[in-house]
Amino acid sequence: MVQRLGCLLGLHNASVPEETRADLLTLIRPNSKILLGPRLKWGTTGKLATPWNVVVNVPLDVLAPDGEPGRRRVVLGVEESAR
């Protein structure tokens, strides 16, 4: 789960404090590779997203379709009162 989260944060250029990113990376086993999407629907091949060790087997246009309306920006690691 952490691997997919890190991969998606990177794909969407989410603003994540470096300390939080480093903490997430410590939760990943170095040789653990997983698929981003279900193998039955998307297959087992794709580009490896490092350092998360996630095989991006889902087409990028499915992850972020063109023309999709913008979403509310999320900033991790910031207290609600500090925003």
NULO-699519 format. One record per residue: residue number from 1; residue in one letter; x, y, z of N, C-alpha, C, O, CB in turn. Coordinates in steps of 0.001 Angstrom, whole numbers. Last residue first. Glycine has a CB too. Layout:
// NULO-699519
<n=NUM | res=a | n_X=X | n_Y=Y | n_Z=Z | ca_X=X | ca_Y=Y | ca_Z=Z | c_X=X | c_Y=Y | c_Z=Z | o_X=X | o_Y=Y | o_Z=Z | cb_X=X | cb_Y=Y | cb_Z=Z>
...
//
This chain:
// NULO-699519
<n=83 | res=r | n_X=-2398 | n_Y=26153 | n_Z=7503 | ca_X=-2718 | ca_Y=26400 | ca_Z=6088 | c_X=-3248 | c_Y=27754 | c_Z=5853 | o_X=-3561 | o_Y=28107 | o_Z=4716 | cb_X=-3695 | cb_Y=25415 | cb_Z=5586>
<n=82 | res=a | n_X=-2107 | n_Y=25640 | n_Z=10167 | ca_X=-999 | ca_Y=26337 | ca_Z=9507 | c_X=-1298 | c_Y=26664 | c_Z=8058 | o_X=-527 | o_Y=27387 | o_Z=7428 | cb_X=255 | cb_Y=25504 | cb_Z=9583>
<n=81 | res=s | n_X=-4220 | n_Y=24124 | n_Z=11054 | ca_X=-4208 | ca_Y=25544 | ca_Z=11434 | c_X=-3110 | c_Y=26326 | c_Z=10718 | o_X=-3170 | o_Y=27555 | o_Z=10664 | cb_X=-4030 | cb_Y=25679 | cb_Z=12940>
<n=80 | res=e | n_X=-3493 | n_Y=21564 | n_Z=10100 | ca_X=-4656 | ca_Y=22255 | ca_Z=9547 | c_X=-4634 | c_Y=23745 | c_Z=9851 | o_X=-4993 | o_Y=24553 | o_Z=8994 | cb_X=-5931 | cb_Y=21643 | cb_Z=10086>
<n=79 | res=e | n_X=-16 | n_Y=21042 | n_Z=9500 | ca_X=-1139 | ca_Y=21112 | ca_Z=10428 | c_X=-2274 | c_Y=21928 | c_Z=9811 | o_X=-2023 | o_Y=22884 | o_Z=9076 | cb_X=-696 | cb_Y=21729 | cb_Z=11776>
<n=78 | res=v | n_X=1322 | n_Y=19125 | n_Z=6965 | ca_X=1072 | ca_Y=20478 | ca_Z=7430 | c_X=-154 | c_Y=20453 | c_Z=8331 | o_X=-1198 | o_Y=19911 | o_Z=7967 | cb_X=875 | cb_Y=21461 | cb_Z=6236>
<n=77 | res=g | n_X=1692 | n_Y=16693 | n_Z=5719 | ca_X=2632 | ca_Y=17080 | ca_Z=6766 | c_X=2451 | c_Y=18477 | c_Z=7291 | o_X=3324 | o_Y=18988 | o_Z=7993 | cb_X=3998 | cb_Y=16942 | cb_Z=6272>
<n=76 | res=l | n_X=746 | n_Y=17355 | n_Z=2333 | ca_X=923 | ca_Y=16442 | ca_Z=3455 | c_X=1912 | c_Y=16998 | c_Z=4467 | o_X=2859 | o_Y=17694 | o_Z=4102 | cb_X=1389 | cb_Y=15080 | cb_Z=2963>
<n=75 | res=v | n_X=-1648 | n_Y=19088 | n_Z=703 | ca_X=-275 | ca_Y=19214 | ca_Z=1165 | c_X=-140 | c_Y=18346 | c_Z=2399 | o_X=-825 | o_Y=18567 | o_Z=3398 | cb_X=108 | cb_Y=20707 | cb_Z=1464>
<n=74 | res=v | n_X=-3655 | n_Y=19070 | n_Z=-2119 | ca_X=-3415 | ca_Y=18456 | ca_Z=-818 | c_X=-1942 | c_Y=18600 | c_Z=-489 | o_X=-1083 | o_Y=18273 | o_Z=-1308 | cb_X=-3849 | cb_Y=16958 | cb_Z=-805>
<n=73 | res=r | n_X=-5947 | n_Y=21004 | n_Z=-3949 | ca_X=-4560 | ca_Y=20671 | ca_Z=-3667 | c_X=-4427 | c_Y=20137 | c_Z=-2250 | o_X=-5007 | o_Y=20677 | o_Z=-1308 | cb_X=-3657 | cb_Y=21894 | cb_Z=-3868>
<n=72 | res=r | n_X=-8793 | n_Y=19763 | n_Z=-5522 | ca_X=-8269 | ca_Y=20558 | ca_Z=-4422 | c_X=-6853 | c_Y=20099 | c_Z=-4123 | o_X=-6602 | o_Y=18896 | o_Z=-4054 | cb_X=-9171 | cb_Y=20441 | cb_Z=-3164>
<n=71 | res=r | n_X=-8331 | n_Y=19258 | n_Z=-9062 | ca_X=-8805 | ca_Y=18868 | ca_Z=-7742 | c_X=-8225 | c_Y=19825 | c_Z=-6707 | o_X=-7298 | o_Y=20586 | o_Z=-6983 | cb_X=-8417 | cb_Y=17398 | cb_Z=-7419>
<n=70 | res=g | n_X=-9436 | n_Y=20130 | n_Z=-12333 | ca_X=-8475 | ca_Y=20170 | ca_Z=-11242 | c_X=-9113 | c_Y=19816 | c_Z=-9917 | o_X=-10301 | o_Y=20056 | o_Z=-9697 | cb_X=-7839 | cb_Y=21533 | cb_Z=-11156>
<n=69 | res=p | n_X=-11071 | n_Y=17848 | n_Z=-14588 | ca_X=-11026 | ca_Y=19099 | ca_Z=-13822 | c_X=-10028 | c_Y=19008 | c_Z=-12675 | o_X=-9807 | o_Y=17933 | o_Z=-12117 | cb_X=-12417 | cb_Y=19443 | cb_Z=-13278>
<n=68 | res=e | n_X=-9495 | n_Y=16371 | n_Z=-17356 | ca_X=-10088 | ca_Y=16152 | ca_Z=-16035 | c_X=-9996 | c_Y=17449 | c_Z=-15243 | o_X=-8943 | o_Y=18087 | o_Z=-15229 | cb_X=-9375 | cb_Y=14982 | cb_Z=-15276>
<n=67 | res=g | n_X=-8185 | n_Y=16698 | n_Z=-19721 | ca_X=-9457 | ca_Y=17378 | ca_Z=-19560 | c_X=-10132 | c_Y=17142 | c_Z=-18225 | o_X=-11223 | o_Y=17656 | o_Z=-17982 | cb_X=-10367 | cb_Y=16966 | cb_Z=-20632>
<n=66 | res=d | n_X=-6769 | n_Y=13457 | n_Z=-19750 | ca_X=-6767 | ca_Y=14841 | ca_Z=-20235 | c_X=-8157 | c_Y=15439 | c_Z=-20045 | o_X=-9169 | o_Y=14754 | o_Z=-20193 | cb_X=-6337 | cb_Y=14912 | cb_Z=-21734>
<n=65 | res=p | n_X=-6532 | n_Y=11429 | n_Z=-16764 | ca_X=-7081 | ca_Y=11708 | ca_Z=-18093 | c_X=-6992 | c_Y=13180 | c_Z=-18457 | o_X=-7120 | o_Y=14050 | o_Z=-17596 | cb_X=-8522 | cb_Y=11256 | cb_Z=-18167>
<n=64 | res=a | n_X=-4457 | n_Y=9877 | n_Z=-15079 | ca_X=-4746 | ca_Y=11315 | ca_Z=-15101 | c_X=-5255 | c_Y=11685 | c_Z=-16489 | o_X=-4494 | o_Y=12201 | o_Z=-17308 | cb_X=-3475 | cb_Y=12159 | cb_Z=-14726>
<n=63 | res=l | n_X=-4627 | n_Y=7100 | n_Z=-15409 | ca_X=-4321 | ca_Y=7656 | ca_Z=-14085 | c_X=-4656 | c_Y=9133 | c_Z=-14000 | o_X=-5097 | o_Y=9601 | o_Z=-12951 | cb_X=-2854 | cb_Y=7446 | cb_Z=-13751>
<n=62 | res=v | n_X=-5073 | n_Y=6811 | n_Z=-18093 | ca_X=-6097 | ca_Y=6305 | ca_Z=-17173 | c_X=-5886 | c_Y=6914 | c_Z=-15786 | o_X=-6848 | o_Y=7207 | o_Z=-15077 | cb_X=-6057 | cb_Y=4749 | cb_Z=-17098>
<n=61 | res=d | n_X=-2781 | n_Y=7756 | n_Z=-19209 | ca_X=-4011 | ca_Y=8491 | ca_Z=-19498 | c_X=-5184 | c_Y=8001 | c_Z=-18650 | o_X=-6181 | o_Y=8708 | o_Z=-18507 | cb_X=-4357 | cb_Y=8368 | cb_Z=-20974>
<n=60 | res=l | n_X=-886 | n_Y=5852 | n_Z=-18406 | ca_X=-912 | ca_Y=7156 | ca_Z=-17725 | c_X=-2178 | c_Y=7940 | c_Z=-18023 | o_X=-2622 | o_Y=8720 | o_Z=-17181 | cb_X=295 | cb_Y=7979 | cb_Z=-18128>
<n=59 | res=p | n_X=-2003 | n_Y=2473 | n_Z=-17943 | ca_X=-1665 | ca_Y=3591 | ca_Z=-18833 | c_X=-1812 | c_Y=4939 | c_Z=-18116 | o_X=-2735 | o_Y=5139 | o_Z=-17328 | cb_X=-2560 | cb_Y=3563 | cb_Z=-20088>
<n=58 | res=v | n_X=-514 | n_Y=444 | n_Z=-15493 | ca_X=-1735 | ca_Y=1152 | ca_Z=-15877 | c_X=-1329 | c_Y=2309 | c_Z=-16794 | o_X=-407 | o_Y=3055 | o_Z=-16464 | cb_X=-2528 | cb_Y=1671 | cb_Z=-14610>
<n=57 | res=n | n_X=1800 | n_Y=-529 | n_Z=-14501 | ca_X=1181 | ca_Y=-1299 | ca_Z=-15571 | c_X=-140 | c_Y=-690 | c_Z=-16044 | o_X=-809 | o_Y=-1259 | o_Z=-16907 | cb_X=952 | cb_Y=-2720 | cb_Z=-15111>
<n=56 | res=v | n_X=4455 | n_Y=276 | n_Z=-13103 | ca_X=3310 | ca_Y=1081 | ca_Z=-13536 | c_X=2711 | c_Y=393 | c_Z=-14764 | o_X=3068 | o_Y=694 | o_Z=-15903 | cb_X=3734 | cb_Y=2578 | cb_Z=-13857>
<n=55 | res=v | n_X=5671 | n_Y=-1401 | n_Z=-10485 | ca_X=5568 | ca_Y=-1533 | ca_Z=-11928 | c_X=4289 | c_Y=-810 | c_Z=-12350 | o_X=3184 | o_Y=-1226 | o_Z=-12002 | cb_X=5560 | cb_Y=-3049 | cb_Z=-12378>
<n=54 | res=v | n_X=7485 | n_Y=36 | n_Z=-7917 | ca_X=6140 | ca_Y=-234 | ca_Z=-8411 | c_X=6200 | c_Y=-317 | c_Z=-9933 | o_X=6716 | o_Y=586 | o_Z=-10591 | cb_X=5130 | cb_Y=867 | cb_Z=-7944>
<n=53 | res=n | n_X=9620 | n_Y=929 | n_Z=-6287 | ca_X=9559 | ca_Y=-453 | ca_Z=-6790 | c_X=8143 | c_Y=-856 | c_Z=-7180 | o_X=7664 | o_Y=-1934 | o_Z=-6827 | cb_X=10095 | cb_Y=-1421 | cb_Z=-5739>
<n=52 | res=w | n_X=10192 | n_Y=3478 | n_Z=-5449 | ca_X=9040 | ca_Y=2815 | ca_Z=-4838 | c_X=8909 | c_Y=1350 | c_Z=-5242 | o_X=8164 | o_Y=602 | o_Z=-4608 | cb_X=7779 | cb_Y=3547 | cb_Z=-5205>
<n=51 | res=p | n_X=12045 | n_Y=5196 | n_Z=-6475 | ca_X=12534 | ca_Y=4158 | ca_Z=-5579 | c_X=11416 | c_Y=3321 | c_Z=-4967 | o_X=11668 | o_Y=2533 | o_Z=-4055 | cb_X=13351 | cb_Y=4778 | cb_Z=-4486>
<n=50 | res=t | n_X=10944 | n_Y=3940 | n_Z=-9618 | ca_X=11876 | ca_Y=3874 | ca_Z=-8504 | c_X=11779 | c_Y=5175 | c_Z=-7720 | o_X=11440 | o_Y=6197 | o_Z=-8315 | cb_X=13333 | cb_Y=3621 | cb_Z=-8997>
<n=49 | res=a | n_X=8741 | n_Y=2266 | n_Z=-11412 | ca_X=8841 | ca_Y=3557 | ca_Z=-10727 | c_X=9751 | c_Y=3381 | c_Z=-9518 | o_X=9377 | o_Y=2755 | o_Z=-8526 | cb_X=7425 | cb_Y=4093 | cb_Z=-10298>
<n=48 | res=l | n_X=9185 | n_Y=623 | n_Z=-14386 | ca_X=9409 | ca_Y=523 | ca_Z=-12943 | c_X=9600 | c_Y=1918 | c_Z=-12355 | o_X=10504 | o_Y=2653 | o_Z=-12751 | cb_X=10640 | cb_Y=-372 | cb_Z=-12633>
<n=47 | res=k | n_X=6656 | n_Y=331 | n_Z=-16869 | ca_X=7864 | ca_Y=991 | ca_Z=-16392 | c_X=7966 | c_Y=852 | c_Z=-14873 | o_X=6965 | o_Y=951 | o_Z=-14162 | cb_X=7873 | cb_Y=2482 | cb_Z=-16805>
<n=46 | res=g | n_X=5288 | n_Y=-2943 | n_Z=-17584 | ca_X=5243 | ca_Y=-1497 | ca_Z=-17468 | c_X=6566 | c_Y=-970 | c_Z=-16965 | o_X=7484 | o_Y=-1736 | o_Z=-16670 | cb_X=4115 | cb_Y=-1064 | cb_Z=-16546>
<n=45 | res=t | n_X=3267 | n_Y=-5894 | n_Z=-17383 | ca_X=4425 | ca_Y=-5148 | ca_Z=-17875 | c_X=4199 | c_Y=-3655 | c_Z=-17725 | o_X=3066 | o_Y=-3174 | o_Z=-17738 | cb_X=4711 | cb_Y=-5495 | cb_Z=-19342>
<n=44 | res=t | n_X=1052 | n_Y=-7396 | n_Z=-16777 | ca_X=2151 | ca_Y=-7379 | ca_Z=-15804 | c_X=3370 | c_Y=-6593 | c_Z=-16274 | o_X=4410 | o_Y=-6629 | o_Z=-15616 | cb_X=2566 | cb_Y=-8786 | cb_Z=-15488>
<n=43 | res=g | n_X=-2422 | n_Y=-6296 | n_Z=-17134 | ca_X=-1231 | ca_Y=-7074 | ca_Z=-17472 | c_X=-137 | c_Y=-6905 | c_Z=-16437 | o_X=-359 | o_Y=-6349 | o_Z=-15361 | cb_X=-710 | cb_Y=-6672 | cb_Z=-18837>
<n=42 | res=w | n_X=-4804 | n_Y=-5047 | n_Z=-16446 | ca_X=-3764 | ca_Y=-4241 | ca_Z=-17088 | c_X=-2517 | c_Y=-5028 | c_Z=-17482 | o_X=-1625 | o_Y=-4463 | o_Z=-18115 | cb_X=-3369 | cb_Y=-3129 | cb_Z=-16177>
<n=41 | res=k | n_X=-6598 | n_Y=-7020 | n_Z=-15383 | ca_X=-7099 | ca_Y=-5922 | ca_Z=-16221 | c_X=-5990 | c_Y=-5261 | c_Z=-17040 | o_X=-6203 | o_Y=-4942 | o_Z=-18210 | cb_X=-7781 | cb_Y=-4875 | cb_Z=-15352>
<n=40 | res=l | n_X=-4987 | n_Y=-8802 | n_Z=-13978 | ca_X=-5977 | ca_Y=-9319 | ca_Z=-14920 | c_X=-6483 | c_Y=-8232 | c_Z=-15871 | o_X=-6764 | o_Y=-8508 | o_Z=-17038 | cb_X=-7148 | cb_Y=-9929 | cb_Z=-14161>
<n=39 | res=r | n_X=-3434 | n_Y=-7190 | n_Z=-12282 | ca_X=-2800 | ca_Y=-7855 | ca_Z=-13422 | c_X=-3813 | c_Y=-8371 | c_Z=-14430 | o_X=-3530 | o_Y=-8380 | o_Z=-15629 | cb_X=-1940 | cb_Y=-8999 | cb_Z=-12940>
<n=38 | res=p | n_X=-4424 | n_Y=-3989 | n_Z=-11125 | ca_X=-4661 | ca_Y=-5432 | ca_Z=-11162 | c_X=-4118 | c_Y=-6068 | c_Z=-12439 | o_X=-4317 | o_Y=-5548 | o_Z=-13537 | cb_X=-6149 | cb_Y=-5721 | cb_Z=-11036>
<n=37 | res=g | n_X=-1654 | n_Y=-1600 | n_Z=-10812 | ca_X=-3041 | ca_Y=-1996 | ca_Z=-11036 | c_X=-3194 | c_Y=-3505 | c_Z=-11091 | o_X=-2198 | o_Y=-4227 | o_Z=-11102 | cb_X=-3561 | cb_Y=-1381 | cb_Z=-12317>
<n=36 | res=l | n_X=1050 | n_Y=-1660 | n_Z=-9989 | ca_X=176 | ca_Y=-554 | ca_Z=-9599 | c_X=-1289 | c_Y=-950 | c_Z=-9716 | o_X=-2082 | o_Y=-667 | o_Z=-8818 | cb_X=458 | cb_Y=682 | cb_Z=-10460>
<n=35 | res=l | n_X=2740 | n_Y=-4472 | n_Z=-8587 | ca_X=2053 | ca_Y=-3851 | ca_Z=-9715 | c_X=1158 | c_Y=-2723 | c_Z=-9209 | o_X=577 | o_Y=-2822 | o_Z=-8128 | cb_X=1223 | cb_Y=-4899 | cb_Z=-10502>
<n=34 | res=i | n_X=5890 | n_Y=-4498 | n_Z=-6803 | ca_X=4456 | ca_Y=-4746 | ca_Z=-6920 | c_X=3922 | c_Y=-4058 | c_Z=-8172 | o_X=4569 | o_Y=-3177 | o_Z=-8738 | cb_X=3703 | cb_Y=-4248 | cb_Z=-5656>
<n=33 | res=k | n_X=8798 | n_Y=-5805 | n_Z=-5324 | ca_X=8218 | ca_Y=-5119 | ca_Z=-6476 | c_X=6745 | c_Y=-5506 | c_Z=-6570 | o_X=6388 | o_Y=-6677 | o_Z=-6438 | cb_X=8983 | cb_Y=-5477 | cb_Z=-7800>
<n=32 | res=s | n_X=11110 | n_Y=-5756 | n_Z=-2897 | ca_X=9668 | ca_Y=-5957 | ca_Z=-3053 | c_X=9156 | c_Y=-5130 | c_Z=-4233 | o_X=9087 | o_Y=-3904 | o_Z=-4154 | cb_X=8913 | cb_Y=-5573 | cb_Z=-1749>
<n=31 | res=n | n_X=13686 | n_Y=-5377 | n_Z=-2096 | ca_X=13460 | ca_Y=-6250 | ca_Z=-3247 | c_X=11987 | c_Y=-6499 | c_Z=-3532 | o_X=11654 | o_Y=-7372 | o_Z=-4333 | cb_X=14151 | cb_Y=-7563 | cb_Z=-3031>
<n=30 | res=p | n_X=13524 | n_Y=-3589 | n_Z=180 | ca_X=14301 | ca_Y=-3249 | ca_Z=-1024 | c_X=13989 | c_Y=-4104 | c_Z=-2255 | o_X=14026 | o_Y=-3585 | o_Z=-3371 | cb_X=15756 | cb_Y=-3370 | cb_Z=-716>
<n=29 | res=r | n_X=10393 | n_Y=-2833 | n_Z=1584 | ca_X=11471 | ca_Y=-3820 | ca_Z=1481 | c_X=12205 | c_Y=-3584 | c_Z=168 | o_X=11561 | o_Y=-3395 | o_Z=-865 | cb_X=10916 | cb_Y=-5289 | cb_Z=1561>
<n=28 | res=i | n_X=9467 | n_Y=258 | n_Z=2976 | ca_X=9491 | ca_Y=-608 | ca_Z=1792 | c_X=10664 | c_Y=-1571 | c_Z=1853 | o_X=11792 | o_Y=-1172 | o_Z=2140 | cb_X=9565 | cb_Y=231 | cb_Z=508>
<n=27 | res=l | n_X=9618 | n_Y=2104 | n_Z=4958 | ca_X=8630 | ca_Y=1039 | ca_Z=5130 | c_X=8648 | c_Y=16 | c_Z=3988 | o_X=7924 | o_Y=-979 | o_Z=4033 | cb_X=7247 | cb_Y=1644 | cb_Z=5245>
<n=26 | res=t | n_X=11282 | n_Y=4108 | n_Z=4179 | ca_X=11818 | ca_Y=3135 | ca_Z=5139 | c_X=10872 | c_Y=1956 | c_Z=5346 | o_X=11286 | o_Y=916 | o_Z=5858 | cb_X=12093 | cb_Y=3815 | cb_Z=6477>
<n=25 | res=l | n_X=9646 | n_Y=5702 | n_Z=2593 | ca_X=10610 | ca_Y=4809 | ca_Z=1936 | c_X=11193 | c_Y=3776 | c_Z=2898 | o_X=11559 | o_Y=2680 | o_Z=2474 | cb_X=11740 | cb_Y=5624 | cb_Z=1320>
<n=24 | res=l | n_X=8304 | n_Y=7204 | n_Z=4526 | ca_X=7570 | ca_Y=6230 | ca_Z=3719 | c_X=8510 | c_Y=5221 | c_Z=3072 | o_X=8206 | o_Y=4030 | o_Z=3009 | cb_X=6751 | cb_Y=6942 | cb_Z=2645>
<n=23 | res=d | n_X=10438 | n_Y=8812 | n_Z=5429 | ca_X=9771 | ca_Y=7887 | ca_Z=6358 | c_X=8993 | c_Y=6813 | c_Z=5598 | o_X=9017 | o_Y=5643 | o_Z=5981 | cb_X=8821 | cb_Y=8659 | cb_Z=7298>
<n=22 | res=a | n_X=10935 | n_Y=10302 | n_Z=3106 | ca_X=11965 | ca_Y=9397 | ca_Z=3620 | c_X=11369 | c_Y=8375 | c_Z=4587 | o_X=11752 | o_Y=7205 | o_Z=4568 | cb_X=13077 | cb_Y=10194 | cb_Z=4318>
<n=21 | res=r | n_X=8545 | n_Y=11769 | n_Z=3001 | ca_X=8904 | ca_Y=10873 | ca_Z=1895 | c_X=9939 | c_Y=9849 | c_Z=2367 | o_X=9825 | o_Y=8662 | o_Z=2058 | cb_X=9454 | cb_Y=11684 | cb_Z=686>
<n=20 | res=t | n_X=8816 | n_Y=13248 | n_Z=5351 | ca_X=7700 | ca_Y=12315 | ca_Z=5207 | c_X=7998 | c_Y=11297 | c_Z=4119 | o_X=7739 | o_Y=10105 | o_Z=4287 | cb_X=6399 | cb_Y=13068 | cb_Z=4889>
<n=19 | res=e | n_X=11078 | n_Y=14784 | n_Z=4678 | ca_X=11112 | ca_Y=13895 | ca_Z=5850 | c_X=10001 | c_Y=12845 | c_Z=5773 | o_X=10228 | o_Y=11679 | o_Z=6097 | cb_X=10976 | cb_Y=14714 | cb_Z=7154>
<n=18 | res=e | n_X=10178 | n_Y=16289 | n_Z=2504 | ca_X=11233 | ca_Y=15295 | ca_Z=2307 | c_X=11309 | c_Y=14314 | c_Z=3477 | o_X=11580 | o_Y=13130 | o_Z=3272 | cb_X=12582 | cb_Y=15988 | cb_Z=2122>
<n=17 | res=p | n_X=6652 | n_Y=16740 | n_Z=2143 | ca_X=7913 | ca_Y=17082 | ca_Z=2812 | c_X=8923 | c_Y=15944 | c_Z=2681 | o_X=8555 | o_Y=14771 | o_Z=2742 | cb_X=7665 | cb_Y=17401 | cb_Z=4301>
<n=16 | res=v | n_X=5166 | n_Y=16821 | n_Z=-989 | ca_X=5351 | ca_Y=16002 | ca_Z=208 | c_X=6670 | c_Y=16413 | c_Z=860 | o_X=7704 | o_Y=16432 | o_Z=192 | cb_X=5342 | cb_Y=14464 | cb_Z=-138>
<n=15 | res=s | n_X=3038 | n_Y=17680 | n_Z=-3394 | ca_X=3992 | ca_Y=18316 | ca_Z=-2502 | c_X=4057 | c_Y=17533 | c_Z=-1187 | o_X=3129 | o_Y=17575 | o_Z=-380 | cb_X=3604 | cb_Y=19798 | cb_Z=-2246>
<n=14 | res=a | n_X=2797 | n_Y=15561 | n_Z=-6227 | ca_X=2243 | ca_Y=16058 | ca_Z=-4969 | c_X=3362 | c_Y=16638 | c_Z=-4101 | o_X=4485 | o_Y=16134 | o_Z=-4091 | cb_X=1496 | cb_Y=14926 | cb_Z=-4212>
<n=13 | res=n | n_X=2999 | n_Y=14633 | n_Z=-8892 | ca_X=3836 | ca_Y=15744 | ca_Z=-8395 | c_X=3259 | c_Y=16386 | c_Z=-7138 | o_X=3240 | o_Y=17610 | o_Z=-7008 | cb_X=3995 | cb_Y=16807 | cb_Z=-9478>
<n=12 | res=h | n_X=1787 | n_Y=12363 | n_Z=-9647 | ca_X=962 | ca_Y=13566 | ca_Z=-9652 | c_X=1692 | c_Y=14785 | c_Z=-9088 | o_X=1088 | o_Y=15829 | o_Z=-8840 | cb_X=-300 | cb_Y=13321 | cb_Z=-8861>
<n=11 | res=l | n_X=3801 | n_Y=10485 | n_Z=-9344 | ca_X=3187 | ca_Y=10661 | ca_Z=-10666 | c_X=2388 | c_Y=11956 | c_Z=-10763 | o_X=2318 | o_Y=12573 | o_Z=-11826 | cb_X=2284 | cb_Y=9480 | cb_Z=-10983>
<n=10 | res=g | n_X=4266 | n_Y=10658 | n_Z=-6544 | ca_X=5275 | ca_Y=11087 | ca_Z=-7507 | c_X=4693 | c_Y=11353 | c_Z=-8884 | o_X=5052 | o_Y=12339 | o_Z=-9528 | cb_X=6357 | cb_Y=10051 | cb_Z=-7611>
<n=9 | res=l | n_X=1898 | n_Y=9605 | n_Z=-5556 | ca_X=2299 | ca_Y=10959 | ca_Z=-5157 | c_X=3328 | c_Y=11518 | c_Z=-6135 | o_X=3276 | o_Y=12689 | o_Z=-6509 | cb_X=2873 | cb_Y=10959 | cb_Z=-3722>
<n=8 | res=l | n_X=2063 | n_Y=7050 | n_Z=-6676 | ca_X=1025 | ca_Y=7982 | ca_Z=-7132 | c_X=1326 | c_Y=9419 | c_Z=-6729 | o_X=1037 | o_Y=10348 | o_Z=-7483 | cb_X=-328 | cb_Y=7572 | cb_Z=-6576>
<n=7 | res=c | n_X=4261 | n_Y=6005 | n_Z=-5195 | ca_X=4295 | ca_Y=6073 | ca_Z=-6654 | c_X=3288 | c_Y=7092 | c_Z=-7173 | o_X=3626 | o_Y=7914 | o_Z=-8025 | cb_X=4014 | cb_Y=4694 | cb_Z=-7261>
<n=6 | res=g | n_X=3280 | n_Y=6108 | n_Z=-2572 | ca_X=4466 | ca_Y=6874 | ca_Z=-2963 | c_X=4559 | c_Y=7059 | c_Z=-4460 | o_X=4896 | o_Y=8141 | o_Z=-4942 | cb_X=5715 | cb_Y=6195 | cb_Z=-2461>
<n=5 | res=l | n_X=1103 | n_Y=4298 | n_Z=-2835 | ca_X=895 | ca_Y=5684 | ca_Z=-2420 | c_X=2072 | c_Y=6546 | c_Z=-2864 | o_X=1876 | o_Y=7601 | o_Z=-3468 | cb_X=707 | cb_Y=5774 | cb_Z=-888>
<n=4 | res=r | n_X=2437 | n_Y=1916 | n_Z=-3475 | ca_X=1509 | ca_Y=2516 | ca_Z=-4445 | c_X=1262 | c_Y=3989 | c_Z=-4114 | o_X=1217 | o_Y=4829 | o_Z=-5012 | cb_X=167 | cb_Y=1741 | cb_Z=-4465>
<n=3 | res=q | n_X=3877 | n_Y=1548 | n_Z=-1085 | ca_X=4570 | ca_Y=1664 | ca_Z=-2366 | c_X=3669 | c_Y=2337 | c_Z=-3404 | o_X=4110 | o_Y=3232 | o_Z=-4125 | cb_X=5018 | cb_Y=275 | cb_Z=-2866>
<n=2 | res=v | n_X=1909 | n_Y=1269 | n_Z=811 | ca_X=2795 | ca_Y=2429 | ca_Z=897 | c_X=3508 | c_Y=2644 | c_Z=-439 | o_X=3716 | o_Y=3779 | o_Z=-867 | cb_X=3825 | cb_Y=2248 | cb_Z=2039>
<n=1 | res=m | n_X=817 | n_Y=-1193 | n_Z=0 | ca_X=0 | ca_Y=0 | ca_Z=0 | c_X=864 | c_Y=1262 | c_Z=0 | o_X=580 | o_Y=2213 | o_Z=-729 | cb_X=-931 | cb_Y=-5 | cb_Z=1201>
//
